[in-house]
Amino acid sequence: MEFSEIGEKFEGLTADQVYNLAKFGKEILEINGTVTLARCLLEVVPTLMDDNNYREAGCIVLAIAKAAIELDHQCWGEHKTLLGLTGVNIDDYCYGLKGAQEIIVYGNED
């Protein structure tokens, strides 16, 4: 994708803003990847929701977990690993994917 296309998709953002947004997202994903990030966030939500003082925080955590799950679904939908879709290689460390960028599903010939 050319930067002009990125500019169209993120209408109104400057190149620096897109870079900073991408850097922020990459740093978050590099912590644990999509699956572990979503699982860990979902584990803390019940505790947050039980306390009225933290309900807003619980809603924010749920929204972040949902975004991580959607990114994981996008990976599977496009048959790409997290590395292939985003350039983040945390799955290599967690699952030993050896730099794989595509998901190959065997026995699922359509």
C-alpha positions, 0 to 999 in steps of 0.5 A: 500500500502506498502512502497516498492510499494510507492518507486516503484511509486515514483522512485528515491525518498527517504522515507523522500522525499515521506513523505515531499511531502505527508505532503505538499499535505496534508497541502494544501488539509486541507485548503479547500479540492479539490472542494473549492480549485479548485473553489477559484483558478479558480476565481482568474485566470481571474484577473491574466490573464488580466495582462501580468505581472501575466500570468505565475502565472495564468498558475501555478494557473490553473495547481494547480486547474486542479490537485485539480479537477482531485483528486476530479474526482478520489474520485468519480471514486473510490467511496471514499470521500477525507478522504477515498482516502487521509486521509484528513477530511476537507469534514467532516467539510464542508459537515458533512460526519461524517467520511464517507470514501466511496461514495454511489450513490443511484439509479445508479445500473448498 
